[in-house]
């Protein structure tokens, strides 16, 4: 390539970059698109409301307890001892 060709390509690249930047700002970032309406969040406090005594009390069922169904002590219940 000649020096003149390189200069022409550089000028075209700079001009097309500037034009694409200006056009994209007009199309995609209009002043009406810059404004956003958001909901306000309530202030978080350190106060904690106690849970309902209907569900959380001393006689409630503990779901973390182990449950055994039947009296079987079989270590291979599906017959895998072949």
C-alpha positions as semicolon CSV with decimal commas, in nm:
position;residue;x (nm);y (nm);z (nm)
1;X;0,000;0,000;0,000
2;X;0,106;0,349;-0,061
3;X;0,122;0,619;0,203
4;X;-0,171;0,797;0,040
5;X;-0,391;0,485;0,069
6;X;-0,314;0,445;0,440
7;X;-0,398;0,810;0,507
8;X;-0,727;0,778;0,315
9;X;-0,827;0,466;0,511
10;X;-0,741;0,637;0,843
11;X;-0,945;0,946;0,756
12;X;-1,243;0,734;0,648
13;X;-1,223;0,532;0,972
14;X;-1,214;0,844;1,191
15;X;-1,499;1,014;1,004
16;X;-1,717;0,701;1,011
17;X;-1,647;0,654;1,385
18;X;-1,749;1,011;1,465
19;X;-2,061;0,989;1,248
20;X;-2,170;0,659;1,400
21;X;-2,120;0,800;1,750
22;X;-2,329;1,109;1,675
23;X;-2,605;0,915;1,501
24;X;-2,626;0,652;1,777
25;X;-2,655;0,927;2,042
26;X;-2,948;1,078;1,855
27;X;-3,125;0,744;1,797
28;X;-3,062;0,538;2,111
29;X;-3,003;0,794;2,387
30;X;-3,280;1,045;2,348
31;X;-3,351;1,277;2,644
32;X;-3,680;1,098;2,712
33;X;-3,494;0,764;2,742
34;X;-3,253;0,907;2,999
35;X;-3,527;0,958;3,259
36;X;-3,631;0,659;3,470
37;X;-3,914;0,635;3,724
38;X;-3,839;0,402;4,013
39;X;-4,025;0,294;4,322
40;X;-3,900;0,410;4,660
41;X;-3,805;0,140;4,904
42;X;-3,917;0,152;5,267
43;X;-3,652;0,210;5,529
44;X;-3,509;-0,110;5,679
45;X;-3,517;-0,111;6,057
46;X;-3,362;-0,338;6,321
47;X;-3,703;-0,421;6,469
48;X;-3,813;-0,782;6,420
49;X;-4,172;-0,888;6,461
50;X;-4,212;-1,219;6,646
51;X;-4,364;-1,504;6,441
52;X;-4,717;-1,623;6,505
53;X;-4,766;-1,846;6,811
54;X;-5,016;-2,045;6,605
55;X;-4,734;-2,204;6,404
56;X;-4,423;-2,153;6,616
57;X;-4,480;-2,293;6,963
58;X;-4,339;-2,564;7,189
59;X;-4,590;-2,830;7,076
60;X;-4,529;-2,783;6,703
61;X;-4,399;-3,068;6,485
62;X;-4,023;-3,055;6,426
63;X;-3,967;-3,126;6,054
64;X;-3,594;-3,186;6,113
65;X;-3,649;-3,509;6,310
66;X;-3,563;-3,844;6,152
67;X;-3,860;-4,057;6,055
68;X;-3,846;-4,438;6,046
69;X;-4,128;-4,627;5,880
70;X;-4,163;-4,988;5,998
71;X;-3,923;-5,211;6,196
72;X;-3,702;-5,322;5,907
73;X;-3,327;-5,330;5,972
74;X;-3,245;-5,461;5,625
75;X;-2,927;-5,292;5,498
76;X;-3,002;-5,389;5,135
77;X;-3,373;-5,324;5,093
78;X;-3,376;-5,363;4,715
79;X;-3,203;-5,701;4,700
80;X;-2,866;-5,571;4,585
81;X;-2,668;-5,836;4,779
82;X;-2,618;-6,060;4,474
